[in-house]
Amino acid sequence: EVQLLESGGSLVQPGGSLRLSCAASGFTFSFHAMSWVRQAPGKGLEWVSTIGASGDITYYADSVKGRFTISRDNSKNTLFLQMNSLRAEDTAAYYCAKRSHASGSYAADYWGQGTLVTVSS
Amino acid sequence: QSVLTQPPSASGTPGQSVTISCSGSSSNIRSNYVYWYQQFPGTAPKLLFGPDSQRPSGVPDRFSGSKSGTSASLAISGLRSEDEADYYCAAWDDSLNVEVFGTGTKVTVL
């Protein structure tokens, strides 16, 4: 059974940093691209970032480019999102999602339950 | 960043059919697969269609998808109360090298 377990969300002040983790199990992690997708309270889904299966290709939404860094440790089946210079508008539930293919342009076929990031003073 | 445009809401009575549109551009919908996701309040999104419109196990065949040019559609036939949820389309954008999501449609069963 595929499982994705996010952690690391919390309350942080504007300008602060946070590192999210997503522990994956139930599939061959190194064969699949992975993504982070967020959802602000009461709003729709917003794609944040995608990393290829081997970790050598990354993509970012303009809203986070230069502030967030996606990475993965295939030896530990874990996905990360380093978030720096956080802003109030980054407040959201952050979902980890598995892609159905090594390429990030394919479906997000499994999602974690999300971790909440709140940016506020 | 560009988004795909969906109607904010759609509704129908039990047994009826509902269709949700998703409008994009040549660099996303025309060029790539379109995926649809279902989300119930307070829960994570769930994939309704995989590559080549493959339906993940557990997704009833009442749900179907189509695409024409720069638009896509999700059809729900035989509407049931448990279909009340938010629905999102998504596609990769080749020009921007980003994934774009639809604005979301809330389906209500009257």
gemmi code that builds the backbone of each chain (N, CA, C; Angstrom):
import gemmi

chains = {
    "A": [
        ("GLU", (0.847, -1.190, 0.000), (0.000, 0.000, 0.000), (0.887, 1.246, 0.000)),
        ("VAL", (0.607, 2.150, -0.928), (1.371, 3.395, -0.994), (1.007, 4.283, 0.199)),
        ("GLN", (2.023, 4.778, 0.867), (1.805, 5.723, 1.965), (2.767, 6.892, 1.826)),
        ("LEU", (2.242, 8.083, 2.043), (3.028, 9.307, 2.038), (2.712, 10.052, 3.315)),
        ("LEU", (3.725, 10.283, 4.134), (3.504, 10.909, 5.430), (4.327, 12.183, 5.533)),
        ("GLU", (3.640, 13.323, 5.477), (4.310, 14.611, 5.589), (4.525, 14.988, 7.046)),
        ("SER", (5.568, 15.775, 7.272), (5.836, 16.311, 8.597), (6.609, 17.611, 8.449)),
        ("GLY", (6.685, 18.351, 9.534), (7.482, 19.564, 9.543), (6.701, 20.854, 9.519)),
        ("GLY", (5.410, 20.780, 9.287), (4.619, 21.997, 9.276), (4.461, 22.580, 10.666)),
        ("SER", (4.408, 23.913, 10.752), (4.235, 24.568, 12.047), (3.956, 26.048, 11.832)),
        ("LEU", (3.848, 26.772, 12.941), (3.705, 28.231, 12.918), (5.103, 28.850, 12.848)),
        ("VAL", (5.298, 29.748, 11.896), (6.597, 30.392, 11.731), (6.382, 31.869, 11.429)),
        ("GLN", (7.320, 32.698, 11.853), (7.200, 34.132, 11.618), (7.574, 34.487, 10.178)),
        ("PRO", (7.014, 35.578, 9.682), (7.416, 36.029, 8.337), (8.929, 36.209, 8.254)),
        ("GLY", (9.489, 35.737, 7.134), (10.932, 35.785, 6.960), (11.652, 34.551, 7.473)),
        ("GLY", (10.935, 33.708, 8.162), (11.538, 32.512, 8.735), (11.668, 31.375, 7.736)),
        ("SER", (12.187, 30.263, 8.230), (12.427, 29.083, 7.397), (11.766, 27.855, 8.013)),
        ("LEU", (11.522, 26.879, 7.149), (10.908, 25.628, 7.582), (11.318, 24.554, 6.594)),
        ("ARG", (11.473, 23.324, 7.075), (11.784, 22.222, 6.192), (10.717, 21.143, 6.334)),
        ("LEU", (10.030, 20.877, 5.247), (9.028, 19.825, 5.236), (9.654, 18.519, 4.764)),
        ("SER", (9.142, 17.414, 5.309), (9.588, 16.088, 4.889), (8.383, 15.254, 4.488)),
        ("CYS", (8.614, 14.281, 3.629), (7.556, 13.361, 3.214), (8.180, 11.968, 3.148)),
        ("ALA", (7.789, 11.113, 4.075), (8.296, 9.741, 4.115), (7.402, 8.856, 3.257)),
        ("ALA", (8.004, 8.185, 2.287), (7.245, 7.378, 1.333), (7.470, 5.886, 1.566)),
        ("SER", (6.450, 5.106, 1.320), (6.562, 3.652, 1.421), (5.528, 3.000, 0.517)),
        ("GLY", (5.739, 1.713, 0.225), (4.768, 0.964, -0.566), (4.994, 1.012, -2.066)),
        ("PHE", (6.076, 1.652, -2.501), (6.408, 1.688, -3.929), (7.915, 1.948, -4.069)),
        ("THR", (8.428, 1.764, -5.275), (9.852, 2.011, -5.511), (10.061, 3.505, -5.695)),
        ("PHE", (10.451, 4.146, -4.605), (10.532, 5.606, -4.550), (11.398, 6.178, -5.666)),
        ("SER", (12.516, 5.547, -5.931), (13.489, 6.084, -6.890), (13.019, 5.990, -8.342)),
        ("PHE", (11.871, 5.375, -8.586), (11.334, 5.254, -9.946), (10.336, 6.363, -10.288)),
        ("HIS", (9.988, 7.181, -9.309), (8.885, 8.117, -9.511), (9.257, 9.556, -9.200)),
        ("ALA", (8.807, 10.483, -10.074), (8.901, 11.898, -9.740), (7.984, 12.184, -8.561)),
        ("MET", (8.270, 13.250, -7.837), (7.481, 13.639, -6.658), (7.212, 15.143, -6.701)),
        ("SER", (6.135, 15.538, -6.073), (5.754, 16.950, -6.081), (5.269, 17.411, -4.725)),
        ("TRP", (5.267, 18.724, -4.563), (4.579, 19.398, -3.463), (3.485, 20.267, -4.078)),
        ("VAL", (2.305, 20.168, -3.506), (1.154, 20.960, -3.921), (0.567, 21.564, -2.652)),
        ("ARG", (0.183, 22.829, -2.688), (-0.353, 23.465, -1.486), (-1.758, 23.979, -1.704)),
        ("GLN", (-2.411, 24.224, -0.582), (-3.780, 24.723, -0.615), (-3.972, 25.703, 0.531)),
        ("ALA", (-4.109, 26.963, 0.205), (-4.369, 27.971, 1.223), (-5.779, 27.763, 1.785)),
        ("PRO", (-6.028, 28.202, 3.017), (-7.349, 27.987, 3.633), (-8.480, 28.513, 2.758)),
        ("GLY", (-9.414, 27.640, 2.426), (-10.576, 28.018, 1.635), (-10.298, 28.263, 0.162)),
        ("LYS", (-9.081, 27.946, -0.289), (-8.706, 28.207, -1.677), (-8.485, 26.909, -2.446)),
        ("GLY", (-8.118, 27.046, -3.715), (-7.892, 25.894, -4.567), (-6.479, 25.346, -4.459)),
        ("LEU", (-6.212, 24.321, -5.248), (-4.897, 23.692, -5.251), (-3.906, 24.529, -6.052)),
        ("GLU", (-2.686, 24.618, -5.539), (-1.614, 25.341, -6.221), (-0.376, 24.456, -6.259)),
        ("TRP", (0.089, 24.130, -7.435), (1.320, 23.370, -7.577), (2.505, 24.209, -7.100)),
        ("VAL", (3.414, 23.590, -6.359), (4.563, 24.301, -5.808), (5.849, 23.898, -6.516)),
        ("SER", (6.113, 22.582, -6.579), (7.397, 22.135, -7.106), (7.353, 20.654, -7.442)),
        ("THR", (8.180, 20.248, -8.387), (8.305, 18.842, -8.777), (9.773, 18.497, -8.948)),
        ("ILE", (10.130, 17.280, -8.565), (11.496, 16.796, -8.746), (11.453, 15.464, -9.487)),
        ("GLY", (12.361, 15.279, -10.427), (12.409, 14.038, -11.183), (12.826, 12.864, -10.316)),
        ("ALA", (12.684, 11.677, -10.873), (12.922, 10.452, -10.104), (14.343, 10.372, -9.543)),
        ("SER", (15.310, 10.801, -10.308), (16.696, 10.711, -9.852), (17.144, 11.953, -9.103)),
        ("GLY", (16.319, 12.970, -9.091), (16.636, 14.188, -8.353), (17.403, 15.223, -9.141)),
        ("ASP", (17.670, 14.944, -10.403), (18.506, 15.861, -11.176), (17.709, 16.949, -11.884)),
        ("ILE", (16.402, 16.833, -11.897), (15.562, 17.838, -12.556), (14.557, 18.372, -11.550)),
        ("THR", (14.470, 19.688, -11.452), (13.518, 20.313, -10.538), (12.767, 21.434, -11.251)),
        ("TYR", (11.537, 21.643, -10.824), (10.700, 22.700, -11.368), (10.027, 23.421, -10.197)),
        ("TYR", (9.801, 24.724, -10.377), (9.199, 25.518, -9.313), (8.149, 26.468, -9.879)),
        ("ALA", (7.127, 26.722, -9.083), (6.190, 27.786, -9.395), (6.887, 29.127, -9.210)),
        ("ASP", (6.489, 30.103, -10.010), (7.095, 31.430, -9.904), (6.963, 31.996, -8.494)),
        ("SER", (5.878, 31.681, -7.828), (5.592, 32.246, -6.503), (6.585, 31.788, -5.436)),
        ("VAL", (7.324, 30.707, -5.686), (8.257, 30.186, -4.690), (9.691, 30.115, -5.200)),
        ("LYS", (9.892, 30.371, -6.483), (11.214, 30.247, -7.081), (12.208, 31.161, -6.371)),
        ("GLY", (13.364, 30.609, -6.033), (14.384, 31.374, -5.332), (14.242, 31.355, -3.823)),
        ("ARG", (13.103, 30.898, -3.315), (12.881, 30.822, -1.872), (12.750, 29.372, -1.390)),
        ("PHE", (12.162, 28.525, -2.211), (11.950, 27.123, -1.838), (12.903, 26.228, -2.632)),
        ("THR", (13.317, 25.129, -2.008), (14.167, 24.142, -2.669), (13.614, 22.742, -2.419)),
        ("ILE", (13.332, 22.035, -3.495), (12.868, 20.654, -3.392), (14.069, 19.720, -3.530)),
        ("SER", (14.066, 18.646, -2.764), (15.136, 17.667, -2.854), (14.594, 16.306, -2.422)),
        ("ARG", (15.387, 15.282, -2.632), (14.956, 13.940, -2.244), (16.173, 13.100, -1.856)),
        ("ASP", (15.933, 12.125, -0.988), (16.958, 11.162, -0.602), (16.414, 9.787, -0.975)),
        ("ASN", (16.833, 9.268, -2.118), (16.291, 7.997, -2.581), (16.741, 6.820, -1.713)),
        ("SER", (17.815, 6.993, -0.966), (18.265, 5.917, -0.078), (17.380, 5.826, 1.163)),
        ("LYS", (16.673, 6.920, 1.464), (15.798, 6.953, 2.643), (14.333, 7.132, 2.279)),
        ("ASN", (14.023, 7.057, 0.984), (12.633, 7.186, 0.521), (11.947, 8.429, 1.095)),
        ("THR", (12.635, 9.535, 1.037), (12.114, 10.755, 1.642), (12.234, 11.946, 0.687)),
        ("LEU", (11.179, 12.739, 0.657), (11.117, 13.969, -0.129), (11.173, 15.149, 0.828)),
        ("PHE", (11.817, 16.229, 0.401), (11.949, 17.407, 1.254), (11.497, 18.670, 0.514)),
        ("LEU", (11.130, 19.670, 1.308), (10.909, 21.011, 0.780), (11.487, 21.994, 1.787)),
        ("GLN", (12.583, 22.632, 1.414), (13.187, 23.675, 2.243), (12.541, 25.008, 1.865)),
        ("MET", (11.926, 25.649, 2.846), (11.216, 26.896, 2.585), (11.887, 28.022, 3.348)),
        ("ASN", (12.405, 29.000, 2.633), (13.056, 30.160, 3.234), (12.288, 31.431, 2.926)),
        ("SER", (12.586, 32.486, 3.633), (11.953, 33.800, 3.414), (10.441, 33.668, 3.321)),
        ("LEU", (9.873, 32.988, 4.285), (8.435, 32.702, 4.252), (7.606, 33.972, 4.388)),
        ("ARG", (6.484, 33.957, 3.675), (5.564, 35.096, 3.659), (4.186, 34.637, 4.139)),
        ("ALA", (3.357, 35.590, 4.498), (2.007, 35.257, 4.950), (1.252, 34.459, 3.879)),
        ("GLU", (1.499, 34.787, 2.626), (0.788, 34.111, 1.539), (1.253, 32.680, 1.301)),
        ("ASP", (2.280, 32.234, 2.026), (2.702, 30.836, 1.959), (1.901, 29.961, 2.918)),
        ("THR", (1.058, 30.587, 3.740), (0.226, 29.831, 4.664), (-0.698, 28.894, 3.894)),
        ("ALA", (-0.591, 27.603, 4.175), (-1.353, 26.606, 3.425), (-1.116, 25.222, 4.002)),
        ("ALA", (-1.957, 24.301, 3.592), (-1.666, 22.885, 3.790), (-0.782, 22.457, 2.629)),
        ("TYR", (0.314, 21.795, 2.951), (1.248, 21.340, 1.919), (1.125, 19.826, 1.763)),
        ("TYR", (0.815, 19.409, 0.541), (0.653, 17.999, 0.232), (1.854, 17.479, -0.546)),
        ("CYS", (2.299, 16.315, -0.175), (3.298, 15.571, -0.922), (2.538, 14.660, -1.882)),
        ("ALA", (2.983, 14.571, -3.130), (2.279, 13.747, -4.107), (3.258, 12.915, -4.933)),
        ("LYS", (2.909, 11.671, -5.128), (3.704, 10.759, -5.966), (3.226, 10.885, -7.403)),
        ("ARG", (4.168, 10.925, -8.324), (3.815, 10.937, -9.732), (3.791, 9.510, -10.262)),
        ("SER", (2.958, 9.262, -11.289), (2.788, 7.913, -11.824), (3.948, 7.486, -12.725)),
        ("HIS", (4.922, 8.366, -12.911), (6.002, 8.146, -13.859), (7.255, 8.825, -13.337)),
        ("ALA", (8.402, 8.493, -13.947), (9.644, 9.163, -13.567), (9.621, 10.640, -13.946)),
        ("SER", (8.802, 10.978, -14.946), (8.681, 12.363, -15.383), (7.614, 13.081, -14.564)),
        ("GLY", (7.849, 14.319, -14.263), (6.932, 15.067, -13.428), (5.670, 15.541, -14.109)),
        ("SER", (5.549, 15.335, -15.408), (4.378, 15.835, -16.115), (3.200, 14.874, -16.088)),
        ("TYR", (3.368, 13.738, -15.433), (2.301, 12.754, -15.355), (1.463, 12.933, -14.086)),
        ("ALA", (0.421, 12.124, -13.986), (-0.557, 12.286, -12.913), (0.061, 12.141, -11.525)),
        ("ALA", (-0.517, 12.876, -10.584), (-0.200, 12.688, -9.172), (-1.165, 11.623, -8.665)),
        ("ASP", (-0.717, 10.371, -8.627), (-1.653, 9.281, -8.377), (-1.841, 8.951, -6.892)),
        ("TYR", (-0.974, 9.440, -6.031), (-1.163, 9.278, -4.586), (-0.746, 10.564, -3.881)),
        ("TRP", (-1.502, 10.904, -2.844), (-1.265, 12.119, -2.086), (-1.167, 11.791, -0.604)),
        ("GLY", (-0.333, 12.571, 0.082), (-0.312, 12.480, 1.534), (-1.475, 13.239, 2.123)),
        ("GLN", (-1.583, 13.227, 3.436), (-2.688, 13.899, 4.108), (-2.411, 15.375, 4.353)),
        ("GLY", (-1.193, 15.812, 4.112), (-0.876, 17.225, 4.216), (-0.298, 17.625, 5.561)),
        ("THR", (0.496, 18.684, 5.547), (1.030, 19.279, 6.766), (0.795, 20.780, 6.681)),
        ("LEU", (0.368, 21.370, 7.792), (-0.056, 22.771, 7.779), (1.096, 23.703, 8.119)),
        ("VAL", (1.284, 24.679, 7.245), (2.276, 25.736, 7.468), (1.530, 27.047, 7.663)),
        ("THR", (1.793, 27.697, 8.788), (1.171, 28.983, 9.078), (2.271, 30.016, 9.263)),
        ("VAL", (2.222, 31.063, 8.456), (3.217, 32.133, 8.539), (2.533, 33.364, 9.107)),
        ("SER", (2.910, 33.685, 10.335), (2.254, 34.797, 11.024), (3.125, 35.272, 12.172)),
        ("SER", (3.023, 36.560, 12.448), (3.766, 37.118, 13.576), (2.905, 37.108, 14.843)),
    ],
    "B": [
        ("GLN", (1.273, 33.142, -12.516), (1.302, 31.883, -13.256), (-0.104, 31.587, -13.788)),
        ("SER", (-0.154, 31.062, -14.986), (-1.463, 30.826, -15.579), (-2.168, 29.684, -14.870)),
        ("VAL", (-3.477, 29.711, -14.887), (-4.297, 28.653, -14.321), (-5.290, 28.215, -15.370)),
        ("LEU", (-5.855, 27.058, -15.135), (-6.904, 26.560, -15.997), (-8.238, 27.034, -15.433)),
        ("THR", (-9.155, 27.411, -16.311), (-10.413, 28.017, -15.873), (-11.535, 26.993, -15.803)),
        ("GLN", (-12.154, 26.916, -14.633), (-13.319, 26.050, -14.408), (-14.462, 26.883, -13.868)),
        ("PRO", (-15.691, 26.433, -14.067), (-16.815, 27.121, -13.422), (-16.739, 26.890, -11.921)),
        ("PRO", (-17.088, 27.888, -11.119), (-16.965, 27.731, -9.664), (-17.893, 26.688, -9.075)),
        ("SER", (-19.027, 26.448, -9.735), (-19.978, 25.493, -9.173), (-20.749, 24.769, -10.268)),
        ("ALA", (-21.272, 23.618, -9.905), (-22.145, 22.838, -10.766), (-23.065, 22.032, -9.854)),
        ("SER", (-24.253, 21.755, -10.324), (-25.184, 21.014, -9.469), (-26.137, 20.170, -10.295)),
        ("GLY", (-26.753, 19.237, -9.631), (-27.732, 18.376, -10.266), (-28.461, 17.558, -9.225)),
        ("THR", (-29.547, 16.969, -9.618), (-30.291, 16.089, -8.720), (-29.770, 14.662, -8.877)),
        ("PRO", (-30.031, 13.814, -7.897), (-29.567, 12.423, -8.005), (-30.025, 11.771, -9.305)),
        ("GLY", (-29.107, 11.101, -9.963), (-29.409, 10.426, -11.213), (-29.112, 11.256, -12.452)),
        ("GLN", (-29.043, 12.564, -12.277), (-28.743, 13.429, -13.415), (-27.263, 13.355, -13.793)),
        ("SER", (-26.935, 13.990, -14.904), (-25.545, 14.098, -15.345), (-25.059, 15.535, -15.184)),
        ("VAL", (-23.802, 15.670, -14.842), (-23.181, 16.977, -14.681), (-21.870, 16.984, -15.471)),
        ("THR", (-21.603, 18.081, -16.140), (-20.352, 18.222, -16.888), (-19.607, 19.456, -16.415)),
        ("ILE", (-18.316, 19.290, -16.169), (-17.470, 20.389, -15.705), (-16.429, 20.678, -16.789)),
        ("SER", (-16.313, 21.933, -17.167), (-15.358, 22.305, -18.203), (-14.048, 22.794, -17.598)),
        ("CYS", (-13.003, 22.721, -18.400), (-11.664, 23.149, -17.991), (-11.010, 23.777, -19.214)),
        ("SER", (-10.788, 25.078, -19.151), (-10.261, 25.799, -20.308), (-8.808, 26.197, -20.096)),
        ("GLY", (-7.987, 25.908, -21.092), (-6.569, 26.212, -20.978), (-6.021, 26.802, -22.257)),
        ("SER", (-4.835, 26.329, -22.641), (-4.182, 26.881, -23.823), (-3.453, 25.786, -24.608)),
        ("SER", (-2.841, 26.180, -25.703), (-2.160, 25.195, -26.547), (-0.925, 24.616, -25.863)),
        ("SER", (-0.360, 25.340, -24.913), (0.855, 24.855, -24.265), (0.579, 23.922, -23.083)),
        ("ASN", (-0.668, 23.845, -22.663), (-0.984, 22.905, -21.582), (-2.003, 21.855, -22.025)),
        ("ILE", (-3.263, 22.201, -22.108), (-4.274, 21.183, -22.414), (-4.090, 20.570, -23.796)),
        ("ARG", (-3.816, 21.407, -24.809), (-3.678, 20.851, -26.153), (-2.477, 19.908, -26.259)),
        ("SER", (-1.437, 20.193, -25.499), (-0.174, 19.485, -25.676), (0.028, 18.300, -24.744)),
        ("ASN", (-0.722, 18.233, -23.665), (-0.445, 17.234, -22.630), (-1.707, 16.573, -22.085)),
        ("TYR", (-1.490, 15.510, -21.329), (-2.607, 14.864, -20.651), (-3.252, 15.835, -19.670)),
        ("VAL", (-4.557, 15.709, -19.540), (-5.293, 16.467, -18.531), (-5.738, 15.482, -17.459)),
        ("TYR", (-5.501, 15.821, -16.226), (-5.896, 14.961, -15.117), (-6.981, 15.658, -14.308)),
        ("TRP", (-7.823, 14.850, -13.693), (-8.889, 15.374, -12.838), (-8.728, 14.795, -11.436)),
        ("TYR", (-8.926, 15.670, -10.448), (-8.800, 15.281, -9.050), (-10.085, 15.632, -8.313)),
        ("GLN", (-10.421, 14.778, -7.353), (-11.599, 14.965, -6.508), (-11.127, 15.234, -5.086)),
        ("GLN", (-11.747, 16.202, -4.427), (-11.360, 16.504, -3.053), (-12.590, 16.747, -2.192)),
        ("PHE", (-12.685, 15.971, -1.115), (-13.731, 16.184, -0.120), (-13.203, 17.136, 0.942)),
        ("PRO", (-14.098, 17.879, 1.596), (-13.656, 18.860, 2.608), (-12.776, 18.217, 3.669)),
        ("GLY", (-11.645, 18.866, 3.936), (-10.751, 18.409, 4.985), (-9.913, 17.195, 4.644)),
        ("THR", (-9.935, 16.768, 3.383), (-9.149, 15.595, 2.997), (-8.240, 15.928, 1.820)),
        ("ALA", (-7.300, 15.022, 1.548), (-6.380, 15.214, 0.435), (-7.074, 14.954, -0.896)),
        ("PRO", (-6.602, 15.573, -1.945), (-7.148, 15.281, -3.283), (-6.897, 13.820, -3.660)),
        ("LYS", (-7.719, 13.343, -4.588), (-7.603, 11.978, -5.078), (-7.682, 12.009, -6.598)),
        ("LEU", (-6.837, 11.218, -7.255), (-6.833, 11.180, -8.711), (-8.055, 10.443, -9.250)),
        ("LEU", (-8.728, 11.057, -10.218), (-9.857, 10.406, -10.879), (-9.445, 9.710, -12.170)),
        ("PHE", (-8.473, 10.312, -12.876), (-8.020, 9.729, -14.144), (-6.511, 9.744, -14.211)),
        ("GLY", (-5.930, 8.630, -14.677), (-4.503, 8.549, -14.897), (-4.184, 8.789, -16.362)),
        ("PRO", (-2.949, 8.415, -16.797), (-2.578, 8.579, -18.194), (-3.540, 7.828, -19.103)),
        ("ASP", (-3.811, 8.394, -20.279), (-4.724, 7.775, -21.238), (-6.099, 7.515, -20.618)),
        ("SER", (-6.479, 8.380, -19.702), (-7.796, 8.296, -19.053), (-8.009, 6.999, -18.286)),
        ("GLN", (-6.920, 6.356, -17.890), (-7.081, 5.167, -17.060), (-7.661, 5.576, -15.720)),
        ("ARG", (-8.647, 4.811, -15.288), (-9.324, 5.125, -14.044), (-8.717, 4.291, -12.925)),
        ("PRO", (-8.184, 4.935, -11.856), (-7.626, 4.150, -10.738), (-8.693, 3.239, -10.142)),
        ("SER", (-8.251, 2.161, -9.539), (-9.205, 1.232, -8.938), (-10.043, 1.960, -7.884)),
        ("GLY", (-11.307, 1.666, -7.873), (-12.217, 2.281, -6.915), (-12.969, 3.463, -7.468)),
        ("VAL", (-12.512, 3.994, -8.599), (-13.217, 5.121, -9.208), (-14.294, 4.556, -10.136)),
        ("PRO", (-15.549, 4.861, -9.869), (-16.626, 4.283, -10.689), (-16.616, 4.809, -12.110)),
        ("ASP", (-17.168, 3.990, -13.022), (-17.172, 4.400, -14.431), (-18.224, 5.458, -14.729)),
        ("ARG", (-18.894, 5.952, -13.701), (-19.800, 7.093, -13.870), (-19.002, 8.362, -14.188)),
        ("PHE", (-17.713, 8.321, -13.877), (-16.847, 9.459, -14.142), (-16.128, 9.227, -15.475)),
        ("SER", (-16.158, 10.223, -16.354), (-15.452, 10.106, -17.618), (-14.880, 11.459, -18.010)),
        ("GLY", (-13.812, 11.418, -18.790), (-13.157, 12.647, -19.195), (-12.975, 12.709, -20.693)),
        ("SER", (-12.880, 13.923, -21.219), (-12.635, 14.124, -22.634), (-11.833, 15.405, -22.823)),
        ("LYS", (-11.266, 15.537, -24.018), (-10.465, 16.711, -24.339), (-10.653, 17.060, -25.801)),
        ("SER", (-10.733, 18.359, -26.075), (-10.823, 18.838, -27.443), (-10.104, 20.171, -27.542)),
        ("GLY", (-9.022, 20.184, -28.290), (-8.255, 21.415, -28.439), (-7.693, 21.890, -27.120)),
        ("THR", (-8.068, 23.102, -26.745), (-7.543, 23.691, -25.508), (-8.521, 23.577, -24.346)),
        ("SER", (-9.506, 22.701, -24.467), (-10.461, 22.504, -23.383), (-10.624, 21.025, -23.057)),
        ("ALA", (-10.989, 20.782, -21.818), (-11.254, 19.420, -21.365), (-12.541, 19.432, -20.549)),
        ("SER", (-13.109, 18.257, -20.368), (-14.353, 18.152, -19.608), (-14.360, 16.905, -18.752)),
        ("LEU", (-15.013, 17.037, -17.604), (-15.278, 15.897, -16.731), (-16.781, 15.721, -16.682)),
        ("ALA", (-17.239, 14.517, -16.962), (-18.667, 14.224, -16.909), (-18.936, 13.234, -15.785)),
        ("ILE", (-19.960, 13.535, -15.009), (-20.415, 12.627, -13.965), (-21.837, 12.221, -14.322)),
        ("SER", (-22.036, 10.945, -14.578), (-23.375, 10.473, -14.912), (-23.974, 9.772, -13.696)),
        ("GLY", (-25.302, 9.696, -13.650), (-25.957, 9.039, -12.522), (-25.521, 9.641, -11.202)),
        ("LEU", (-25.592, 10.944, -11.104), (-25.097, 11.688, -9.942), (-25.595, 11.080, -8.636)),
        ("ARG", (-24.678, 10.970, -7.671), (-25.025, 10.435, -6.359), (-24.587, 11.408, -5.284)),
        ("SER", (-25.194, 11.322, -4.125), (-24.896, 12.269, -3.042), (-23.413, 12.227, -2.667)),
        ("GLU", (-22.791, 11.067, -2.783), (-21.373, 10.963, -2.413), (-20.436, 11.599, -3.433)),
        ("ASP", (-21.002, 12.130, -4.529), (-20.189, 12.826, -5.519), (-19.996, 14.296, -5.148)),
        ("GLU", (-20.666, 14.743, -4.095), (-20.495, 16.138, -3.647), (-19.069, 16.344, -3.188)),
        ("ALA", (-18.356, 17.178, -3.923), (-16.935, 17.396, -3.651), (-16.455, 18.541, -4.535)),
        ("ASP", (-15.194, 18.895, -4.354), (-14.531, 19.844, -5.255), (-13.751, 19.057, -6.297)),
        ("TYR", (-13.779, 19.539, -7.529), (-13.100, 18.860, -8.623), (-12.131, 19.820, -9.303)),
        ("TYR", (-10.911, 19.339, -9.554), (-9.872, 20.154, -10.160), (-9.296, 19.451, -11.386)),
        ("CYS", (-9.070, 20.209, -12.456), (-8.303, 19.704, -13.584), (-6.859, 20.178, -13.431)),
        ("ALA", (-5.949, 19.519, -14.125), (-4.535, 19.894, -14.062), (-3.831, 19.404, -15.310)),
        ("ALA", (-2.795, 20.116, -15.702), (-2.000, 19.716, -16.863), (-0.623, 20.362, -16.771)),
        ("TRP", (0.336, 19.740, -17.409), (1.666, 20.331, -17.491), (1.657, 21.391, -18.599)),
        ("ASP", (2.383, 22.469, -18.354), (2.502, 23.526, -19.348), (3.910, 23.498, -19.932)),
        ("ASP", (3.998, 23.191, -21.238), (5.307, 23.032, -21.879), (6.061, 24.351, -22.032)),
        ("SER", (5.340, 25.439, -22.156), (6.003, 26.731, -22.356), (6.610, 27.264, -21.071)),
        ("LEU", (5.907, 27.065, -19.978), (6.334, 27.612, -18.694), (7.098, 26.592, -17.856)),
        ("ASN", (7.054, 25.296, -18.268), (7.647, 24.221, -17.466), (7.121, 24.229, -16.035)),
        ("VAL", (5.823, 24.352, -15.920), (5.138, 24.297, -14.626), (3.885, 23.448, -14.792)),
        ("GLU", (3.353, 23.032, -13.658), (2.046, 22.382, -13.683), (0.997, 23.436, -13.350)),
        ("VAL", (-0.095, 23.418, -14.077), (-1.176, 24.365, -13.807), (-2.420, 23.603, -13.372)),
        ("PHE", (-3.054, 24.116, -12.335), (-4.290, 23.540, -11.835), (-5.475, 24.402, -12.246)),
        ("GLY", (-6.617, 23.768, -12.349), (-7.842, 24.507, -12.568), (-8.252, 25.253, -11.318)),
        ("THR", (-9.168, 26.183, -11.494), (-9.643, 27.012, -10.380), (-10.569, 26.250, -9.442)),
        ("GLY", (-11.010, 25.081, -9.873), (-11.831, 24.229, -9.007), (-13.319, 24.437, -9.204)),
        ("THR", (-14.069, 23.342, -9.145), (-15.526, 23.387, -9.264), (-16.156, 22.608, -8.123)),
        ("LYS", (-17.053, 23.259, -7.426), (-17.770, 22.587, -6.332), (-19.047, 21.982, -6.892)),
        ("VAL", (-19.160, 20.678, -6.767), (-20.357, 19.977, -7.243), (-21.297, 19.746, -6.072)),
        ("THR", (-22.536, 20.172, -6.259), (-23.579, 20.005, -5.246), (-24.671, 19.094, -5.785)),
        ("VAL", (-25.065, 18.141, -4.987), (-26.177, 17.260, -5.349), (-27.421, 17.757, -4.628)),
        ("LEU", (-28.379, 18.224, -5.392), (-29.564, 18.880, -4.830), (-30.542, 17.893, -4.197)),
    ],
}
model = gemmi.Model(1)
for chain_id, residues in chains.items():
    chain = gemmi.Chain(chain_id)
    for i, (resn, *xyz) in enumerate(residues, 1):
        res = gemmi.Residue()
        res.name, res.seqid = resn, gemmi.SeqId(i, " ")
        for name, pos in zip(("N", "CA", "C"), xyz):
            atom = gemmi.Atom()
            atom.name, atom.element = name, gemmi.Element(name[0])
            atom.pos, atom.b_iso = gemmi.Position(*pos), 0.0
            res.add_atom(atom)
        chain.add_residue(res)
    model.add_chain(chain)
structure = gemmi.Structure()
structure.add_model(model)
structure.setup_entities()
